[in-house]
Structure formats: C-alpha cells, structure tokens
Amino acid sequence: MRITVAAVGKLKEKHWRDAIKEYSKRLGAYCRLEICEVPDEGFADGLSAAEEEKVKEREWQRLSRSLRTGTYIVALDVQGEQVASEELSARLDKLALGGQSDITFLIGGTLGLADQALRQANWRLSFSRMTFPHQLMRVILLEQIYRAFKISRGEPYHK
C-alpha cells in the first residue's frame, strides 16, 4: 500500500520532526509512506471570507500538484466523518481489498482546505470537532495509520 500525507506548511520544531520520523520508520513495515509538504500562504490577520478562500485556493493549487492520478483522497476536515481506530483500520482494509492501494491524506493550512479540495476528496475524515495545531495533526494521523495497520494484522499495540 502507498500512503501519502500531503500537508500545507513545514514542520519547524525538532520534536515534531522526530515524532514524524519515528512513525515513518514504524510504518515502513506496512506501507510505502511519502510525506509531501508545500509552502503555506502568508497572510495578515483580519481577512475577509473571500480573501481567506483565495489563500486556501492558492495552497490547494500547490497541494493538488502532488496528487497522483487515481489516488484515493482523504481530506482531514473538522466537518468530516468521525470514526474509531478500528473503523479506520477496516476502511483501509476495504480499500486495499477493493484494489485501491494508493491513498493520499490531505492536511490544510491554518485556514483549512479549500472548498475545491473538499469536493475532490473521496472521504472527509475528522479526528475531532476540536482544532489541533497542524504539526500535531500530522503526528496524530501517522499514529492512527500505524495503529490501523496493527489492528488489521491482529498485532498488539498499547491501548
């Protein structure tokens, strides 16, 4: 299986990079993992809704260049479907068994993902109605993907 995490913004802090490195190493036993980072769009506070959408659209243009034809797109979106770890595992298994072994998870910038990105997604996934820092969300996503593979194979993992 090929898993790509396409995210807006760079990880600046060493502790986030170390956590990503650790989960990337662990995931190497289960899938081919790719991390694609695109620059975020700088902006000043106090943007109008239309200006915010333009920022998200410019970020989406960068992200969309990293998408491979035929990849199954999962957009991380606070308004998306919330699932348990076991359900995520089952969903990934179902995709793989159905011949869909190329999956891309999208993480937007500070303002989220553009409407076009959400419309293009095959699945909109929410980890919570709460807002998380984007750097932390990458770590949480990789941990949950790792957990999903462990669940799928019946391997032990801490609860």
C-alpha atoms as an extended CHARMM CRD file, in Angstrom:
* protein
*
       159  EXT
         1         1  MET       CA              0.0000000000        0.0000000000        0.0000000000  PROA      1               0.0000000000
         2         2  ARG       CA              1.1780000000        3.5140000000       -0.7860000000  PROA      2               0.0000000000
         3         3  ILE       CA              0.2140000000        6.1950000000        1.7330000000  PROA      3               0.0000000000
         4         4  THR       CA              0.9380000000        9.8600000000        1.1060000000  PROA      4               0.0000000000
         5         5  VAL       CA              0.4440000000       12.6740000000        3.5920000000  PROA      5               0.0000000000
         6         6  ALA       CA              0.2200000000       15.9330000000        1.6520000000  PROA      6               0.0000000000
         7         7  ALA       CA              0.3290000000       18.8820000000        4.0300000000  PROA      7               0.0000000000
         8         8  VAL       CA              0.4880000000       22.6520000000        3.8880000000  PROA      8               0.0000000000
         9         9  GLY       CA              3.4100000000       24.1130000000        5.8180000000  PROA      9               0.0000000000
        10        10  LYS       CA              6.7410000000       22.8400000000        7.0520000000  PROA      10              0.0000000000
        11        11  LEU       CA              7.4600000000       21.2490000000       10.4000000000  PROA      11              0.0000000000
        12        12  LYS       CA              9.7950000000       23.6650000000       12.1310000000  PROA      12              0.0000000000
        13        13  GLU       CA             10.1740000000       22.1990000000       15.6250000000  PROA      13              0.0000000000
        14        14  LYS       CA             12.5500000000       19.2920000000       16.1380000000  PROA      14              0.0000000000
        15        15  HSD       CA             10.1700000000       17.3620000000       18.4200000000  PROA      15              0.0000000000
        16        16  TRP       CA              7.5030000000       17.2250000000       15.6680000000  PROA      16              0.0000000000
        17        17  ARG       CA             10.0660000000       16.1610000000       13.0680000000  PROA      17              0.0000000000
        18        18  ASP       CA             11.3610000000       13.4580000000       15.4460000000  PROA      18              0.0000000000
        19        19  ALA       CA              7.8510000000       12.1240000000       16.0340000000  PROA      19              0.0000000000
        20        20  ILE       CA              7.1540000000       12.0270000000       12.2810000000  PROA      20              0.0000000000
        21        21  LYS       CA             10.4710000000       10.2690000000       11.7190000000  PROA      21              0.0000000000
        22        22  GLU       CA              9.6190000000        7.6260000000       14.3420000000  PROA      22              0.0000000000
        23        23  TYR       CA              6.1660000000        6.8440000000       12.9170000000  PROA      23              0.0000000000
        24        24  SER       CA              7.5250000000        6.9030000000        9.3760000000  PROA      24              0.0000000000
        25        25  LYS       CA             10.0780000000        4.2780000000       10.4060000000  PROA      25              0.0000000000
        26        26  ARG       CA              7.3890000000        2.1290000000       12.0490000000  PROA      26              0.0000000000
        27        27  LEU       CA              5.0860000000        2.4270000000        9.0420000000  PROA      27              0.0000000000
        28        28  GLY       CA              7.8620000000        1.2120000000        6.7450000000  PROA      28              0.0000000000
        29        29  ALA       CA              6.9670000000       -2.3610000000        7.6930000000  PROA      29              0.0000000000
        30        30  TYR       CA              3.3850000000       -1.9090000000        6.4610000000  PROA      30              0.0000000000
        31        31  CYS       CA              3.3210000000        0.5480000000        3.5840000000  PROA      31              0.0000000000
        32        32  ARG       CA              5.3030000000        2.8640000000        1.3840000000  PROA      32              0.0000000000
        33        33  LEU       CA              4.9190000000        6.2440000000        3.0990000000  PROA      33              0.0000000000
        34        34  GLU       CA              5.5160000000        9.5730000000        1.4310000000  PROA      34              0.0000000000
        35        35  ILE       CA              5.2960000000       12.9690000000        3.0960000000  PROA      35              0.0000000000
        36        36  CYS       CA              4.7660000000       15.9340000000        0.8260000000  PROA      36              0.0000000000
        37        37  GLU       CA              4.9800000000       19.4260000000        2.2900000000  PROA      37              0.0000000000
        38        38  VAL       CA              4.0420000000       22.5350000000        0.3460000000  PROA      38              0.0000000000
        39        39  PRO       CA              4.6320000000       26.1150000000        1.4990000000  PROA      39              0.0000000000
        40        40  ASP       CA              1.8110000000       27.8380000000        3.3100000000  PROA      40              0.0000000000
        41        41  GLU       CA              0.4600000000       31.1260000000        2.0380000000  PROA      41              0.0000000000
        42        42  GLY       CA              1.4040000000       34.1020000000        4.1310000000  PROA      42              0.0000000000
        43        43  PHE       CA             -1.4250000000       36.4200000000        5.1120000000  PROA      43              0.0000000000
        44        44  ALA       CA             -2.3140000000       39.1170000000        7.5990000000  PROA      44              0.0000000000
        45        45  ASP       CA             -4.9750000000       38.8260000000       10.2790000000  PROA      45              0.0000000000
        46        46  GLY       CA             -8.4320000000       40.1920000000        9.5790000000  PROA      46              0.0000000000
        47        47  LEU       CA             -9.0050000000       38.7270000000        6.1250000000  PROA      47              0.0000000000
        48        48  SER       CA            -12.4960000000       38.7200000000        4.6910000000  PROA      48              0.0000000000
        49        49  ALA       CA            -14.1370000000       35.3620000000        3.9700000000  PROA      49              0.0000000000
        50        50  ALA       CA            -13.4130000000       35.8430000000        0.2560000000  PROA      50              0.0000000000
        51        51  GLU       CA             -9.7370000000       36.6060000000        0.9600000000  PROA      51              0.0000000000
        52        52  GLU       CA             -9.4590000000       33.5550000000        3.2150000000  PROA      52              0.0000000000
        53        53  GLU       CA            -10.8590000000       31.3860000000        0.4330000000  PROA      53              0.0000000000
        54        54  LYS       CA             -8.2780000000       32.7900000000       -2.0000000000  PROA      54              0.0000000000
        55        55  VAL       CA             -5.4880000000       31.8740000000        0.4490000000  PROA      55              0.0000000000
        56        56  LYS       CA             -6.8690000000       28.3320000000        0.7220000000  PROA      56              0.0000000000
        57        57  GLU       CA             -7.2080000000       28.1020000000       -3.0680000000  PROA      57              0.0000000000
        58        58  ARG       CA             -3.5380000000       29.0770000000       -3.5850000000  PROA      58              0.0000000000
        59        59  GLU       CA             -2.4950000000       26.4430000000       -1.0200000000  PROA      59              0.0000000000
        60        60  TRP       CA             -4.7390000000       23.9050000000       -2.7480000000  PROA      60              0.0000000000
        61        61  GLN       CA             -3.0710000000       24.6370000000       -6.0890000000  PROA      61              0.0000000000
        62        62  ARG       CA              0.2680000000       23.6750000000       -4.5220000000  PROA      62              0.0000000000
        63        63  LEU       CA             -1.1420000000       20.5770000000       -2.7950000000  PROA      63              0.0000000000
        64        64  SER       CA             -3.0070000000       19.3440000000       -5.8550000000  PROA      64              0.0000000000
        65        65  ARG       CA              0.2370000000       19.1360000000       -7.8650000000  PROA      65              0.0000000000
        66        66  SER       CA              1.3570000000       16.3290000000       -5.5460000000  PROA      66              0.0000000000
        67        67  LEU       CA             -1.7270000000       14.1800000000       -6.2290000000  PROA      67              0.0000000000
        68        68  ARG       CA             -1.2520000000       11.1230000000       -8.3980000000  PROA      68              0.0000000000
        69        69  THR       CA             -3.9210000000       10.1100000000      -10.8770000000  PROA      69              0.0000000000
        70        70  GLY       CA             -6.2230000000        7.5510000000       -9.2850000000  PROA      70              0.0000000000
        71        71  THR       CA             -5.1580000000        8.1470000000       -5.6820000000  PROA      71              0.0000000000
        72        72  TYR       CA             -7.9290000000        7.8620000000       -3.1020000000  PROA      72              0.0000000000
        73        73  ILE       CA             -8.1170000000       11.2660000000       -1.4210000000  PROA      73              0.0000000000
        74        74  VAL       CA             -8.8910000000       11.5890000000        2.2840000000  PROA      74              0.0000000000
        75        75  ALA       CA             -9.3040000000       15.2180000000        3.3410000000  PROA      75              0.0000000000
        76        76  LEU       CA             -8.8480000000       15.9400000000        7.0250000000  PROA      76              0.0000000000
        77        77  ASP       CA            -11.7660000000       18.2170000000        7.7910000000  PROA      77              0.0000000000
        78        78  VAL       CA            -13.3440000000       19.1790000000       11.1040000000  PROA      78              0.0000000000
        79        79  GLN       CA            -16.7580000000       18.6990000000        9.4200000000  PROA      79              0.0000000000
        80        80  GLY       CA            -15.8580000000       15.2230000000        8.1450000000  PROA      80              0.0000000000
        81        81  GLU       CA            -16.8540000000       11.8030000000        9.4370000000  PROA      81              0.0000000000
        82        82  GLN       CA            -15.5340000000       10.7790000000       12.8360000000  PROA      82              0.0000000000
        83        83  VAL       CA            -14.5470000000        7.1230000000       13.1890000000  PROA      83              0.0000000000
        84        84  ALA       CA            -12.9240000000        4.9050000000       15.7930000000  PROA      84              0.0000000000
        85        85  SER       CA             -9.4590000000        3.4670000000       15.1840000000  PROA      85              0.0000000000
        86        86  GLU       CA            -10.9820000000        0.0770000000       14.3760000000  PROA      86              0.0000000000
        87        87  GLU       CA            -13.2250000000        1.6910000000       11.7580000000  PROA      87              0.0000000000
        88        88  LEU       CA            -10.2670000000        3.4580000000       10.1400000000  PROA      88              0.0000000000
        89        89  SER       CA             -8.4520000000        0.1220000000       10.0150000000  PROA      89              0.0000000000
        90        90  ALA       CA            -11.4630000000       -1.5710000000        8.4080000000  PROA      90              0.0000000000
        91        91  ARG       CA            -11.8080000000        1.2640000000        5.8870000000  PROA      91              0.0000000000
        92        92  LEU       CA             -8.1570000000        0.9760000000        4.8340000000  PROA      92              0.0000000000
        93        93  ASP       CA             -8.5230000000       -2.8180000000        4.5550000000  PROA      93              0.0000000000
        94        94  LYS       CA            -11.6520000000       -2.4360000000        2.4180000000  PROA      94              0.0000000000
        95        95  LEU       CA             -9.8860000000       -0.0070000000        0.1080000000  PROA      95              0.0000000000
        96        96  ALA       CA             -6.8940000000       -2.3400000000       -0.2820000000  PROA      96              0.0000000000
        97        97  LEU       CA             -9.0950000000       -5.3870000000       -0.9030000000  PROA      97              0.0000000000
        98        98  GLY       CA            -11.0150000000       -3.3720000000       -3.4800000000  PROA      98              0.0000000000
        99        99  GLY       CA             -7.8100000000       -2.6460000000       -5.3850000000  PROA      99              0.0000000000
       100       100  GLN       CA             -7.3180000000        0.8910000000       -4.0800000000  PROA      100             0.0000000000
       101       101  SER       CA             -3.8180000000        0.7660000000       -2.6690000000  PROA      101             0.0000000000
       102       102  ASP       CA             -2.8210000000        4.4030000000       -3.2850000000  PROA      102             0.0000000000
       103       103  ILE       CA             -4.2190000000        6.7160000000       -0.6000000000  PROA      103             0.0000000000
       104       104  THR       CA             -3.4350000000       10.3880000000       -0.0360000000  PROA      104             0.0000000000
       105       105  PHE       CA             -4.3480000000       12.1910000000        3.1830000000  PROA      105             0.0000000000
       106       106  LEU       CA             -4.6420000000       15.9820000000        2.8510000000  PROA      106             0.0000000000
       107       107  ILE       CA             -3.9080000000       18.3780000000        5.7150000000  PROA      107             0.0000000000
       108       108  GLY       CA             -4.6830000000       22.0260000000        5.0020000000  PROA      108             0.0000000000
       109       109  GLY       CA             -3.0060000000       25.1220000000        6.3150000000  PROA      109             0.0000000000
       110       110  THR       CA             -4.0290000000       27.4150000000        9.1530000000  PROA      110             0.0000000000
       111       111  LEU       CA             -7.3460000000       28.2090000000        7.4590000000  PROA      111             0.0000000000
       112       112  GLY       CA             -8.0920000000       24.6180000000        6.4500000000  PROA      112             0.0000000000
       113       113  LEU       CA             -8.6190000000       23.1680000000        2.9890000000  PROA      113             0.0000000000
       114       114  ALA       CA            -10.1880000000       24.9390000000        0.0270000000  PROA      114             0.0000000000
       115       115  ASP       CA            -13.7360000000       24.0150000000       -0.9420000000  PROA      115             0.0000000000
       116       116  GLN       CA            -12.3870000000       22.5240000000       -4.1590000000  PROA      116             0.0000000000
       117       117  ALA       CA            -10.1360000000       20.1680000000       -2.1750000000  PROA      117             0.0000000000
       118       118  LEU       CA            -13.0670000000       19.0570000000       -0.0280000000  PROA      118             0.0000000000
       119       119  ARG       CA            -15.2180000000       18.4490000000       -3.1280000000  PROA      119             0.0000000000
       120       120  GLN       CA            -12.4620000000       16.4390000000       -4.8180000000  PROA      120             0.0000000000
       121       121  ALA       CA            -11.9260000000       14.2280000000       -1.7600000000  PROA      121             0.0000000000
       122       122  ASN       CA            -13.2910000000       10.6950000000       -1.7580000000  PROA      122             0.0000000000
       123       123  TRP       CA            -13.6900000000       10.8530000000        2.0060000000  PROA      123             0.0000000000
       124       124  ARG       CA            -13.7100000000       13.6820000000        4.5200000000  PROA      124             0.0000000000
       125       125  LEU       CA            -12.2970000000       12.4990000000        7.8410000000  PROA      125             0.0000000000
       126       126  SER       CA            -12.4570000000       14.3190000000       11.1590000000  PROA      126             0.0000000000
       127       127  PHE       CA            -10.3630000000       13.3800000000       14.1620000000  PROA      127             0.0000000000
       128       128  SER       CA            -12.4110000000       15.6320000000       16.4190000000  PROA      128             0.0000000000
       129       129  ARG       CA            -14.5840000000       18.7120000000       16.3800000000  PROA      129             0.0000000000
       130       130  MET       CA            -11.7040000000       20.3700000000       18.2330000000  PROA      130             0.0000000000
       131       131  THR       CA             -8.9560000000       22.2200000000       16.3870000000  PROA      131             0.0000000000
       132       132  PHE       CA             -5.4030000000       20.8750000000       16.5780000000  PROA      132             0.0000000000
       133       133  PRO       CA             -2.1510000000       22.5180000000       15.5160000000  PROA      133             0.0000000000
       134       134  HSD       CA             -1.3050000000       21.2900000000       12.0390000000  PROA      134             0.0000000000
       135       135  GLN       CA              2.0630000000       19.9960000000       13.1910000000  PROA      135             0.0000000000
       136       136  LEU       CA              0.4200000000       17.8540000000       15.8740000000  PROA      136             0.0000000000
       137       137  MET       CA             -2.2390000000       16.6740000000       13.4210000000  PROA      137             0.0000000000
       138       138  ARG       CA              0.4340000000       15.1150000000       11.2500000000  PROA      138             0.0000000000
       139       139  VAL       CA              1.7310000000       13.1260000000       14.1970000000  PROA      139             0.0000000000
       140       140  ILE       CA             -1.7860000000       12.0560000000       15.2180000000  PROA      140             0.0000000000
       141       141  LEU       CA             -2.5730000000       10.9990000000       11.6360000000  PROA      141             0.0000000000
       142       142  LEU       CA              0.5670000000        8.8840000000       11.3010000000  PROA      142             0.0000000000
       143       143  GLU       CA             -0.0260000000        7.2940000000       14.7010000000  PROA      143             0.0000000000
       144       144  GLN       CA             -3.5730000000        6.3570000000       13.7030000000  PROA      144             0.0000000000
       145       145  ILE       CA             -2.4720000000        4.9360000000       10.3590000000  PROA      145             0.0000000000
       146       146  TYR       CA              0.1500000000        2.8790000000       12.1970000000  PROA      146             0.0000000000
       147       147  ARG       CA             -2.4770000000        1.7440000000       14.7130000000  PROA      147             0.0000000000
       148       148  ALA       CA             -4.8230000000        0.8240000000       11.8390000000  PROA      148             0.0000000000
       149       149  PHE       CA             -2.2040000000       -1.4750000000       10.3120000000  PROA      149             0.0000000000
       150       150  LYS       CA             -1.5250000000       -3.0930000000       13.7080000000  PROA      150             0.0000000000
       151       151  ILE       CA             -5.2610000000       -3.6710000000       14.2390000000  PROA      151             0.0000000000
       152       152  SER       CA             -5.6690000000       -5.0910000000       10.7380000000  PROA      152             0.0000000000
       153       153  ARG       CA             -2.9310000000       -7.6490000000       11.3210000000  PROA      153             0.0000000000
       154       154  GLY       CA             -4.0430000000       -8.5360000000       14.8270000000  PROA      154             0.0000000000
       155       155  GLU       CA             -0.7430000000       -7.3430000000       16.2550000000  PROA      155             0.0000000000
       156       156  PRO       CA             -0.5290000000       -6.0000000000       19.8080000000  PROA      156             0.0000000000
       157       157  TYR       CA             -0.4990000000       -2.2500000000       20.3570000000  PROA      157             0.0000000000
       158       158  HSD       CA             -0.9810000000       -0.2790000000       23.5120000000  PROA      158             0.0000000000
       159       159  LYS       CA             -4.4980000000        0.9030000000       24.2620000000  PROA      159             0.0000000000
